[in-house]
Amino acid sequence: MTGPADVVRIVLTDDQPLIRTALRMVIAEAPDLDVVGEAGNGAEAVDLAETLRPDVIVMDLRMPGMDGIEATRRIMADQGTRILVLTTFDDDDYVYGALRAGASGFLVKDMGLDDILAAIRVVAAGDALIAPSVTRRLIQDFAGRPASGPPRRGELGSITEREREVLTLIGSGLSNTEIAERLVISVATAKTYVTRLLAKLDARDRVQLVIIAYETGLVTP
């Protein structure tokens, strides 16, 4: 939940001080964003999440000691703080684990700083996003995983055929605008379908809908 005057309170978590410094300097130029703490590993991020209660934690994944996945899992036990993962392509094996742990956003470090600031605002507002390049990596990750059992299609019994179509497109990485164009409906209608899916499938955000689409076998790589 954002603080006074809707200023988003942020904790930066990365074991590279230069990364934190660069982000802090850019964030300092944004009047609606404020860095309230920094952590060099997951354990420090967990402690700061508890003591500072930030709105968003920008989380690296590969760090000494407790990594970003375990830190995300522990922090998400308290739903007040949202996690935006900022990683590199070397972290492919961590993508799925971080999303399952509860991360609401997934970006790569070679994105523009303005894009990262925009993502912080999106996540703070309660939405979720995955960088297109990370979505492709996520699909590749699913493609390389051995089947753990039959798809759990029974979980989709409560949704309509149209909602199933929308969920399939969400799982394929399409935005609301792209879904609207594909199904020849308005963007507002597409958003309504997404809202219904979140409620019916008890999903926290769009990221979880992507995971559900894959785990139920509705979308396959």
Salt bridges, closest charged atoms under 4 A:
ASP14 OD2 - LYS109 NZ 2.99
ASP32 OD2 - ARG121 NE 2.60
GLU38 OE1 - ARG20 NE 2.82
GLU38 OE2 - ARG24 NH1 2.19
ASP60 OD1 - LYS109 NZ 3.52
GLU70 OE1 - ARG73 NH1 2.53
GLU70 OE2 - ARG74 NE 2.81
ASP78 OD2 - ARG53 NH1 1.77
ASP91 OD1 - ARG62 NE 3.19
ASP92 OD2 - ARG137 NH1 2.82
ASP141 OD2 - ARG145 NH2 2.97
GLU155 OE2 - ARG152 NE 2.75
GLU163 OE1 - LYS200 NZ 2.91
GLU165 OE2 - ARG162 NH1 3.47
ASP205 OD2 - ARG82 NH2 3.61
ASP205 OD2 - ARG204 NE 3.08
GLU215 OE2 - ARG100 NH1 2.66
GLU215 OE1 - ARG152 NH2 3.16
